[in-house]
């Protein structure tokens, strides 16, 4: 079997490394920072703990498959998984509130009718039927198969929008769907919040982004005991058990190439490491910017047209979590204010004792400018007050994390979103197989895109391409 070098220790890269090691390859991971996990990090202080990347898990089947395939061991033997119910509480800009149950279509429609008025559930249900059509059309080719050389088929919009009518243009964006089909400002806010949570602006995201709420509401929302960082710990431990070697504080500065094929890497200290295959787990645009890929000939390693990043407030609170508190509250913005997500995990591992609480508040912002971060933090804190009673009186301290922190930890300011069809193909990430033979890509910036589940899928696709070669037809 071959020698494989993996650049970066993000979730997709580690998923690929574990699978390749099980297949008999000698795998070494070189990570430029001091730890693994990529954007899946934890901030700790004074006994409080906070997830600084994603806080919830969707499609846990991806990681269940990883653990079975790399050790015949259930994921639940390594981490504690709990369904979050209600999946989310929504506080709309007009003050209306609604709790949406976890993975219950009937429950969701009933809750919307009760909170927003008769007919709201029916309109959302009709929308979800069309979203399912888009999901069924794209799930296999866009998530479970390697990206083909000709991606033009993905440029066509799979969402079956309503007929436009005489002299009316068809809707091509998610925002257009909300305005035309949902006919309720609060339902539109609900739809938009799913796009923002994945880093997409609904005004520019293609209509196929309708698969995002469908995916969450169909397959459920899960919490990992100890925080999502515990999942990164488990994947790292699985890699070690499969004899994957990790080298931290070791930046790769060049992918070595001969006769059009990757032959290894050069490290920042000048050491060269030979390899039969190289897996780039770092963002392709960061590698290209830093000159890592020889000649920068990788024209498909383009950034997604998202231009958004994550702002996070870590809040340490005195006082116990009140009875009836929900895990996730989405506070919808108005008059230009961002939509804010408040996570309140009832997890003893993330607080010093039962007389305190750790709360994480996140929002998505544009990364083409650097706003006054203190003003952004104040806006987010005010919004979080709608989810946490007596928030300011309970606040011990807060820590603000901006896209600059994401840049330091991952190499880019932006947070990648999942691959989406439509939009003339502009929302497709880089293919797993690069134009340089023997060089592959894994992780959130690679096919099938960002998010914990999608990153895990990218690792499975890369492992399949290396192990099975031209015969590989996709993950199952």
C-alpha positions in Angstrom: 0.0 0.0 0.0 1.0 3.6 -0.4 2.4 6.5 1.6 -0.2 9.3 2.0 0.4 12.8 3.3 -2.6 14.8 4.5 -2.4 18.5 4.7 -4.4 19.8 7.7 -6.3 18.0 10.5 -9.8 19.2 9.9 -12.8 16.9 10.2 -12.9 15.9 6.5 -9.1 15.4 6.4 -9.2 13.2 9.5 -12.2 11.2 8.1 -10.2 10.5 5.0 -7.1 9.6 7.0 -8.9 7.1 9.2 -10.5 5.4 6.2 -7.2 5.3 4.2 -5.3 3.8 7.2 -7.9 1.0 7.5 -7.3 0.3 3.8 -3.6 -0.4 4.6 -2.0 3.0 3.7 0.7 4.7 5.8 -0.9 8.0 6.6 0.8 11.1 8.1 -1.2 14.3 8.8 0.7 17.6 8.9 -1.2 20.4 10.7 0.1 24.0 10.7 -1.6 24.8 14.1 -1.3 23.2 17.5 -4.4 21.0 17.4 -6.8 19.1 15.2 -10.4 19.8 14.3 -10.1 22.7 11.9 -13.0 25.1 12.8 -14.3 22.6 15.4 -12.6 24.2 18.5 -13.4 24.8 22.1 -12.7 27.9 24.2 -12.3 27.2 27.9 -11.9 29.6 30.8 -12.7 29.5 34.6 -14.5 26.1 34.2 -16.7 27.3 31.3 -16.5 25.7 27.9 -17.8 26.8 24.5 -17.9 25.4 21.0 -16.4 28.1 18.8 -17.4 26.3 15.6 -20.6 24.4 14.9 -22.6 23.6 18.0 -25.0 21.0 16.7 -24.8 17.9 14.5 -27.0 17.1 11.5 -27.0 13.8 9.6 -25.1 11.9 12.3 -25.3 8.8 9.9 -22.2 10.2 8.2 -20.1 9.7 11.4 -21.8 6.5 12.3 -20.7 5.1 9.0 -17.1 6.4 9.6 -16.9 4.6 13.0 -18.3 1.4 11.7 -16.1 1.3 8.6 -12.9 2.1 10.6 -13.4 -0.1 13.6 -16.8 -1.8 13.6 -17.7 0.3 16.6 -20.9 2.4 17.0 -20.4 6.1 17.2 -22.5 6.1 20.3 -19.8 4.0 22.0 -17.5 7.0 21.7 -19.7 10.0 22.1 -23.1 10.7 23.7 -25.7 11.8 21.1 -29.0 13.4 22.2 -31.8 14.7 19.9 -32.5 18.3 20.6 -36.2 18.8 21.3 -37.5 21.3 20.5 -35.1 21.5 17.6 -35.3 25.3 17.8 -37.3 28.2 19.2 -37.8 31.1 16.8 -38.3 34.7 18.0 -39.5 36.7 15.0 -38.9 40.4 14.4 -42.5 41.2 15.4 -42.1 39.3 18.7 -44.0 36.2 17.7 -42.5 33.0 19.1 -42.7 29.4 17.9 -41.1 26.1 19.1 -40.4 23.7 16.3 -40.1 20.0 17.2 -37.3 17.7 16.2 -37.8 15.8 12.9 -41.6 15.9 13.1 -43.3 17.3 9.9 -46.8 17.1 11.4 -45.6 18.7 14.7 -43.9 21.5 12.8 -46.9 22.4 10.7 -49.1 22.3 13.8 -46.8 24.6 15.7 -46.7 27.1 12.8 -50.4 27.2 12.5 -50.8 27.8 16.2 -48.2 30.5 16.4 -48.6 32.3 13.1 -52.2 31.6 12.2 -54.2 29.1 10.2 -52.7 28.4 6.8 -49.1 29.1 7.8 -48.4 25.4 8.4 -50.0 24.4 5.0 -47.8 26.9 3.1 -44.7 25.7 4.9 -45.7 22.1 4.2 -46.2 22.8 0.5 -42.8 24.4 0.4 -41.2 21.4 2.1 -42.7 19.1 -0.5 -41.0 21.0 -3.2 -37.8 21.1 -1.2 -37.9 17.4 -1.0 -38.0 17.2 -4.8 -34.9 19.3 -4.9 -33.3 17.0 -2.3 -34.2 13.8 -4.2 -32.8 15.2 -7.4 -29.5 16.3 -5.9 -28.8 14.1 -2.9 -26.9 11.3 -4.8 -25.0 13.2 -7.4 -24.3 16.2 -5.2 -23.5 14.5 -1.9 -22.5 10.9 -2.4 -20.7 10.8 -5.7 -17.5 12.3 -6.9 -17.9 15.6 -8.7 -17.9 14.9 -12.5 -15.6 16.7 -14.9 -18.6 18.3 -16.6 -20.5 20.1 -13.8 -22.9 21.9 -16.2 -25.7 19.7 -15.0 -25.4 21.2 -11.6 -25.9 24.7 -13.0 -29.6 24.0 -13.6 -32.0 24.8 -10.8 -33.5 21.6 -9.3 -36.1 23.4 -7.1 -39.6 22.9 -8.7 -40.8 26.5 -8.3 -44.3 27.4 -8.9 -45.2 28.6 -12.4 -44.2 32.2 -12.7 -47.3 33.3 -14.5 -47.8 35.8 -17.3 -45.0 38.5 -17.5 -43.5 37.2 -14.2 -40.0 36.0 -14.0 -39.4 32.6 -12.3 -37.9 32.7 -8.8 -34.2 31.7 -8.9 -33.1 32.7 -5.4 -34.1 31.4 -1.9 -35.2 34.9 -1.0 -37.5 35.0 -4.0 -39.1 31.7 -3.0 -39.9 33.1 0.5 -41.4 36.3 -0.8 -43.5 34.6 -3.6 -44.5 31.2 -2.0 -44.7 31.6 1.7 -46.6 34.9 1.8 -45.8 35.6 5.5 -42.9 37.7 6.7 -42.3 35.4 9.6 -42.2 32.3 7.4 -39.8 34.2 5.2 -37.6 34.9 8.2 -37.7 31.3 9.2 -36.6 30.2 5.7 -33.9 32.9 5.6 -32.5 31.7 8.9 -31.5 28.3 7.5 -29.6 30.0 4.8 -27.7 32.3 7.1 -26.9 29.5 9.5 -24.9 27.9 6.6 -23.3 31.1 5.6 -25.5 31.9 2.6 -27.3 35.2 1.9 -30.8 34.3 0.9 -30.9 37.2 -1.5 -28.2 35.5 -3.6 -28.4 31.8 -2.6 -30.0 29.7 -5.3 -33.5 28.3 -4.8 -32.0 24.9 -4.3 -30.9 26.1 -0.8 -34.4 24.9 0.1 -32.8 21.6 0.8 -31.2 23.1 4.0 -34.4 23.3 6.1 -35.6 20.1 4.5 -32.5 18.3 5.7 -32.7 19.6 9.2 -36.4 19.1 9.7 -36.4 15.6 8.2 -33.2 14.0 9.7 -33.2 15.9 13.0 -30.8 17.9 15.1 -28.4 16.3 17.5 -26.2 17.5 20.4 -22.9 15.8 21.2 -22.3 15.5 25.0 -19.3 17.7 26.0 -19.9 19.8 22.9 -19.0 19.2 19.2 -15.3 19.3 20.1 -15.9 15.9 21.7 -16.7 14.6 18.2 -13.4 15.9 16.9 -11.7 14.2 19.9 -13.3 10.9 19.0 -12.4 11.1 15.3 -8.8 12.0 16.3 -8.6 9.0 18.7 -10.0 6.8 15.9 -7.2 8.0 13.6 -4.6 7.2 16.3 -6.0 3.7 16.8 -5.6 3.1 13.1 -2.0 4.3 13.4 -2.4 7.6 11.6 0.6 9.8 12.5 0.0 13.5 13.4 2.6 16.2 13.2 1.4 19.5 14.6 2.9 23.0 14.2 4.1 21.8 10.8 3.0 24.0 7.9 3.2 22.6 4.4 4.6 25.2 2.1 4.7 23.3 -1.2 3.1 20.3 -2.9 6.0 18.6 -4.8 5.2 17.7 -8.4 6.9 15.7 -11.1 5.6 15.1 -14.6 2.1 16.3 -13.6 1.8 14.1 -10.5 2.1 15.0 -6.8 5.1 13.3 -5.3 5.1 14.7 -1.7 5.3 18.0 0.2 7.8 20.4 1.5 7.4 21.7 5.1 8.2 25.2 6.4 11.4 24.0 8.0 12.7 22.7 4.6 12.0 19.0 5.1 10.6 17.2 2.1 8.3 14.2 2.6 7.7 11.8 -0.3 4.2 10.4 -0.9 2.3 8.4 -3.4 -0.8 10.5 -2.7 -1.4 13.9 -1.1 -4.7 14.9 0.4 -5.2 18.6 0.9 -7.5 19.1 3.8 -6.8 22.9 4.0 -9.0 25.4 2.1 -7.9 25.3 -1.5 -7.9 29.1 -1.8 -5.7 29.3 1.2 -3.2 26.8 -0.3 -3.3 28.6 -3.6 -2.8 32.0 -2.0 0.2 30.8 -0.1 1.7 29.2 -3.2 1.4 25.7 -1.8 0.0 24.1 -5.0 2.8 24.2 -7.6 2.2 26.8 -10.2 -1.3 27.6 -8.9 -2.8 25.8 -11.9 -5.7 24.5 -9.9 -8.4 26.6 -11.6 -11.3 24.7 -10.0 -10.1 25.5 -6.5 -12.2 28.6 -6.3 -13.8 30.1 -3.2 -17.6 29.8 -2.9 -19.3 33.1 -3.6 -20.4 33.4 0.0 -18.3 36.1 1.5 -19.6 35.5 5.0 -18.0 34.5 8.3 -19.0 33.7 11.8 -19.0 36.0 14.8 -19.3 34.3 18.2 -19.9 35.6 21.7 -18.9 33.3 24.5 -21.0 34.3 27.6 -20.2 33.1 31.1 -23.4 33.5 33.3 -24.0 33.2 37.0 -27.2 31.4 38.0 -28.7 28.2 36.9 -30.4 27.6 33.6 -34.1 28.2 34.2 -36.8 25.5 33.9 -38.2 25.3 30.4 -35.1 26.7 28.7 -34.5 25.5 25.1 -31.2 24.4 23.7 -31.3 26.6 20.5 -33.1 29.9 20.0 -33.0 31.8 16.7 -33.6 35.5 17.1 -34.5 37.0 13.8 -33.1 40.4 12.9 -35.0 43.4 11.6 -34.0 46.7 10.0 -30.6 45.4 8.9 -29.7 43.6 12.2 -28.3 40.1 11.8 -30.2 36.9 12.7 -28.6 35.6 15.9 -28.5 32.0 17.1 -28.3 31.4 20.9 -27.1 27.9 22.1 -27.8 27.0 25.7 -26.6 23.3 26.2 -27.7 21.8 29.5 -24.3 20.1 29.8 -22.4 19.9 33.1 -19.1 19.5 31.1 -19.4 23.1 29.9 -19.9 24.9 33.2 -18.0 25.0 36.5 -21.1 23.9 38.5 -24.9 23.9 38.5 -24.9 27.5 39.7 -23.6 28.8 36.4 -24.3 28.5 32.6 -22.3 28.8 29.4 -24.1 30.4 26.4 -22.8 30.7 22.9 -24.2 33.4 20.6 -23.4 33.4 16.8 -24.2 35.5 13.8 -23.2 35.5 10.2 -21.6 38.7 8.8 -20.1 39.8 5.5 -16.3 39.4 5.4 -15.6 42.0 2.7 -15.4 44.6 5.4 -14.4 44.8 9.0 -17.2 46.3 11.0 -16.9 47.8 14.5 -16.8 44.5 16.3 -17.8 45.9 19.7 -21.0 47.3 18.1 -21.7 43.9 16.5 -21.2 42.3 19.9 -23.6 44.7 21.5 -26.3 44.0 18.9 -25.8 40.3 19.4 -26.0 40.6 23.2 -29.2 42.6 22.9 -30.8 39.9 20.7 -29.7 37.1 23.0 -31.6 38.8 25.8 -34.8 37.6 24.0 -33.6 34.0 24.6 -32.0 34.3 28.1 -34.0 35.9 30.9 -32.0 38.5 32.9 -29.0 38.0 30.6 -27.1 41.3 31.4 -27.6 40.9 35.2 -26.2 37.4 35.0 -23.3 38.1 32.8 -19.9 37.5 34.4 -17.8 38.0 31.3 -17.8 37.7 27.6 -15.3 36.8 24.9 -15.8 37.9 21.3 -14.5 35.9 18.4 -14.5 37.3 14.8 -13.6 36.1 11.3 -10.1 37.0 12.1 -10.0 34.2 14.7 -11.3 31.8 12.0 -8.5 33.0 9.6 -5.9 32.2 12.3 -7.3 28.7 12.9 -8.3 27.6 9.4 -6.5 29.9 6.9 -9.6 31.7 5.7 -12.1 34.1 7.2 -15.1 32.6 5.7 -17.1 29.5 6.8 -17.9 27.2 3.9 -21.5 26.2 3.0 -22.7 22.9 1.5 -22.6 22.5 -2.3 -25.8 23.8 -4.0 -27.1 23.2 -7.5 -28.4 26.1 -9.5 -26.8 29.5 -9.6 -25.1 28.6 -12.9 -22.8 26.3 -10.9 -21.3 29.1 -8.8 -22.1 27.3 -5.6 -20.0 24.2 -6.2 -16.9 23.8 -4.2 -13.6 22.4 -5.5 -13.7 18.8 -6.8 -12.1 16.0 -4.6 -9.8 15.0 -7.5 -7.6 17.9 -8.5 -6.1 18.5 -12.0 -2.7 17.4 -10.5 -2.6 13.6 -10.5 -2.3 12.1 -7.0 -3.5 15.3 -5.3 -6.9 15.2 -3.7 -9.1 17.6 -1.6 -11.1 16.9 1.5 -12.9 19.1 4.0 -15.6 21.8 4.0 -14.2 23.7 1.1 -14.2 20.6 -1.1 -17.0 18.6 -2.6 -19.7 18.2 -1.2 -19.1 21.4 0.8 -19.2 22.7 4.3 -20.9 21.5 7.5 -19.9 18.6 9.7 -21.8 16.0 7.7 -20.6 17.3 4.4 -17.0 17.4 5.5 -17.3 13.8 6.7 -18.7 12.9 3.3 -15.7 14.5 1.5 -13.4 12.2 3.5 -15.3 9.2 2.4 -15.2 10.3 -1.3 -11.4 11.0 -1.2 -10.7 7.6 0.4 -12.9 5.9 -2.2 -11.1 7.6 -5.1 -7.7 6.6 -3.7 -8.6 3.1 -2.8 -10.8 2.1 -5.7 -9.5 4.5 -8.3 -11.5 4.8 -11.6 -13.9 2.1 -10.4 -15.2 4.3 -7.5 -18.8 5.3 -8.1 -19.6 7.0 -4.8 -20.4 6.4 -1.1 -23.3 4.4 0.0 
